Amino acid sequence: MTVDLLKVRAAAQLLRTLLPVPVKGQTSPPVNDGAAPDMEVVSGCVSLTVNKVLFFSGLVGNRNDLKAKAMEEKALEVYDVIRSIRDPEKPNTLEELDVVTEKCVEVQELGEDEFLIIIKFSPTVPHCSLATLIGLCLQVKLQRCLPFKHKLEIYISEGTHSTEEDINKQINDKERVAAAMENPNLREIVEQCVTEPDD
């Protein structure tokens, strides 16, 4: 409670410094020779005061901190979905091979209950022939498993593949992704990679 009282006192002190001080012998602050006070000045003072009160009370900082924490939690939720995807060639998961890590997932709020998910994965070798397939697996698994509205951008981490620009275009082209999933052989491989192992 002492902290709140200190914040209130600080806000009151700030108000005193912003409002005009009456001249000695005057009972109220001077008014522009009978003219109405300049509304722009009054509005500016009120706005500054409100912003300072919010800042000192910690409300503004707390709201931003809560939003950042919520985005971190969403990123972890996304990571939990993709970390168990199996590598197309090896018996390991993408997490075990460090193809995906917690740091490779970023989530941004687009609007109320809509998010932009950005994933940057790192193939195991710069000439990995299955990088496009890994990107396709990421797309499919996230489209199926995420319980919230989202837009998805998947990229190869910069400098980790010799043809990253071409692969990035392919992975994020919805028509190419849909066409790839119509191929029964490719669809079977993707299904094997994205299906959760039975525990």
N, C-alpha and C positions, 0 to 999 in steps of 0.2 A: 504494500500500500504506500510505503514511503516513496518508491520510485514513481508511482502515478502522481503523487502530490508534487514531487520535484518537476515532473513534466508540465503539470498545470501551472506551477509558478513560473517556469521558463516561458511558457506560452503567454502568460499574463504580462511578464516583463517585455516580451517581444511586442505585444499590443501597445504597451505604454510608449515604446520607442517609435512605433509607426504612426500613432495618432498625434496631431498637433498639440503642443503644450500651450495652455492659456497664458496670456501676458499677465504680469503681476497686477492684481486688482480686478482682473476680468473673471467672471464666473463661468464662462464657457469659451471654447476655442473660437478664434476669429473666423468669421464667415466673410466671403468675398464681397464686402461692402453691400450687403443685401442681396447679392446674386446667389443663385443656387451653387452648391459646391460642384466642382468639376467631377462629373461621374466617372471619367476615365481614371482619375487619381484615386477616387474612392474604391472603384472596382479593382484597381491594381493593388491597393492596400489590403483589401479583403482577400483577394486571391493569394497574395504573398503570405498573409497571416494564416489562412487555412492550410497552405502547403507546409509552412513551418510547424504548425501544430501537428499535422499528420506526421511530419518527419520526426519531431521530437517525441511523439507518442509511440513511434515505432510501427505504426499501422502500414505505412507505405513500404518500408523495408520488409515487413513480415509478409505482405501480400506477394511481393516479388520472390521472396525466399520460398514461399509455399508453391508458387507456380514453377519455380526451378526444380523443387523437390518432386512435384507431380510429373514433370517431364522426365526426370531421372528414373522414376518408378515405371513410367510407360516404356522407357528404353530398356529397362531390365525385363519387363514383361515381353517385349519383342525379342530380346536376346534369349530368353527361356524357350521361345518357340523355335528359333533357328539353330540353337546350339546342338541339338540332337540330330540334325540332318546328317545323313551318312555320305561320305565321299563316294563318288561313282566308281572309283577304281580300288580303293582300299577299304579295309573293314573298320576304319575309324570314323568318328564323327568329325564334323567341321571344327568343333571346339577343340577336340583332341589334337588336331593338326594345326591349330592356330590360324585357320582360314578365317574364322570369325572370333571376335573377342567382345567383351562388354564395351570396350572403347570404340568399336566399329559401328555402334548403333547410336543414332541421334534422332530425337523426336522433337518436333516443333508444333506448337498449337496453331492451327489454321483458322479455327472458329470454334464455336461451342460444340463440343463433342466431335471435332474433326481434327485429325493430326496428319502432319507430313512426317514420314519415316524415311530416313536416309541411312542406308547401309553401305559401308565401304569394306569389302572383303579382300583378303590377300591370298591369291593362289600359292600353292607350295613352291612352284618354280616359275620363272619368268616366261617360259614357253609352254605353260600348261595348256594342253589341248582340250581340257574339259572345263575351262573357266566359264564358258557360255552355259554349259549344262548346270554348273553350280549356281550361277545366277538364276537360271530357270527354276531350279529347286527352291531357291530362296523366295522367288515370286510366288510360286504355287503354294508353298507351305504357309506363307504369311496371308495370302488371300483366303485360304481356308480357315485359318486358326485365330486370326485376330478378332476379338469381340467388339471392336469399335471402328467407326468410320475413319478411313485413312487414304492417303495418297502415298505411293511408294516410289522411291528412287533408289536404285541399286547400282553401285559403281565398284569397279576394281580400284583398290587403293593406288594412289599415284606412284608410279615407278615400280610396281610389282609385277607387271606383265608387259611383254613386248608389243602387244596389239590392244592395249587397254581401251583406247578411244573407240575402235570398231566394236569391241565387245560391249562397252557401255551403251552404245547406240542400240545394239541388238537386244540387250537385256531389258531396256526401258521402252522398247517398241511393242505396244500392246498387240498389234496385228501379228507380229512375228511370234510373240509368245503364244497367242491363240493358235496360230498355224502349227507351231512346234508341238503343242499338246494334242493336235489332231493326228499326229503320226503315232501309230500304235506301239512301235518299238521304243520310241523316245518316251512316250507316256509311261510305258512299263518300267523303264529305268528310273524316271522321276518318281514314280510311285514307290519303288523299292528304297529310294533315298530318303523320301519324306515320311514314310510310314514309321510310326513309333515302334521300337522293339518291345516285344512282350516281356514284362518283368516277371 
